[in-house]
């Protein structure tokens, strides 16, 4: 658990459990996505409540929220853990991403402004210069989720973000692999996506993003040791 813990405002206990639960969930989610809590890490409800200056009720609500997102596994009468994926589970999630992210990107193609596409091009350039894995992951997340954010959707956008969250740890592992191997194809694909967006070519954008996700899946399959951590 991160050592920098914000406390609930004085007098906030006992009121607005929902708001407190959401705040705890947001901090715990961020810690998981930053890799501060690895898959399989035990999360004790009482520790979570104490660290956030809250009662156990909002801590329990936070765990339920993150369980619904797939980030936490709660076992009745046993406890809660940061969710871990096996190779087959991760492969399935990536296959889902291969099919729905192209659709979401295509919906965004006619809605992205020239300024937004310019920003994506800048992010693609910055990704090539990223100094470490964490900087790359932050920029990569901004690049892709920004390209998906203009189209209003009922559930597709939220679903994509949740899939991103669930696979974050394994995307981190993949990034270490391709960095160590000197693979530059990730960067090439980012620029191809930007080029397709500039041309308002939704079909090409769909093709590139599907290939982009598929290549990550296949790379993870070649490194099953990632899932033994």
Secondary structure, DSSP 8 states (H G I E B T S, - for coil): --S------TT-TTS-HHHHHHHHHHHHHHHHHTTSS-TT-EE-HHHHHHHTT--HHHHHHHHHHHHHTTSEEEETTTEEEE----HHHHHHHHHHHHHHHHHHHHHHHTT--HHHHHHHHHHHHHHHT--SHHHHHHHHHHHHHHHTSSS--SSHHHHHHHHHHHTHHHHHHHHHHHHHTT--HHHHHHHHHHHHHHTT-HHHHHHHHHHHHHHHHHHHHT-GGGGG-
